[in-house]
Amino acid sequence: MPAPRTPRRVASVIRLRPEQEETYRELHRSVPQPVLDTLSRAHITSYSIFLRDHTLFAYYEYTGDDYDADMAAVAADPETQRWWTLTDPCQQPLGSAEPGERWVDAEEVFHLD
């Protein structure tokens, strides 16, 4: 039996507009099931979003074989696109984000299993 694959750990950050905090929290109290299903089909597990000082920190584990293709499938999903029309106005990319980039990857500098 092959050894289980070590998941790819992904972390990213974005600013939360202070005046949108309650809206963002309310949206995430009931994420639509089709959006959750799309994430699961894309091999995303252990997905969490944390908030501190108007900065959102997202973490998830990716267990698939083709990250780019799975992320493209998430981005192409109509239900996810509708979800983003609700969440995107709550967010403000960091100054270090490239033009058109929203969530920016965070570098892992330490990990303990």
N, C-alpha and C positions, 0 to 999 in steps of 0.2 A: 504494500500500500504506500503510495507516495506521501511524503511529508506535506502537511498543510502549508499553503503559500502564506508568506508574511504579507499582510496588507500594506498597501502604500498609504502612508499617513499624509493628509493634506490639511494645511491650515491657511486661512486667509483673513484679511481684515478690511474694514471699510468704516467710515464714520456714520453715525446715526444723527440725523438732524434733530436737535433737542426738541423742537416743537412737534416732531413726529413720533416721539418715543411711545406714547400711549397707543397711537395707531399701529405702530409696528408690533408692540406687545399683543395687542388685540388680534391682529392678523395671524400671529403665530400660536394663538390659543386654539386655532382650528384650521390648520393647513389643509387644503382640499386633498381628499384621498387620491385623486388622479395624479397630483403632483408628487405625493409620497410614493405612489406606485412607480412613477417614472424614475425616481431616484433609486428605488430598489432594483428595477430592471437594469439600471446603469451600474449595478454592483457597488452602490454607496451604502455603507453601514456606519453605525456609531456616529451619526451626524448630530452635532450640537452647535448651537450658537450662544455665545456668552456676550455680556454687555458690561462695560466699565468705562466711566467717564466719556460717554457718547462715542465709544469705539466698540464696534461689533467684531468679535473674534469667532470665526467658524472653524470647526474641526470635523473631519470625517475620515473614514478609512475606505479605500478603494480595493476591491477584491477581484476585479476583472482582469482581462488580458489585453485590452486595447483602450487605454484611458482616453486618448483623443477622440476615438469613434464614440465611446460612451458619453463623453461630455458634449459632443456634437448632437447626439440623439436627445440629450436633455434639453439643449438649447433650441432644438427644432420642434419640441413637443408643444402643441397649441395650448394645452392647459397650463404648462409651466410658463409659457410666454404671457398668458393672461395673469398669472400669479405675479410675475415680475412687473406688470403694469401697476399693480397695487403696492409692491414692496419698494421698487426703485425710487419713487419720489421721497421715500423716507430716508434714503441713503445719500451720502456724499462721498465720492472717491477721495482717497488720500492724495496729497499733493504729489506723491511719487508715482501715481498711476499714469500709465501711458494714455494718450488720447483714445477715448472710447472704452477704456478698461474701467471696470467697476471694482469688484473685489480684487485685491492684490495678494499674491502668495506671500506667506510668511516663511522665513527660513528656519528649519529645525536646527537648533544648536545643542540640544540635549535630549536624550530619550532613555528611559529605564523600563525594561519589561518586567 
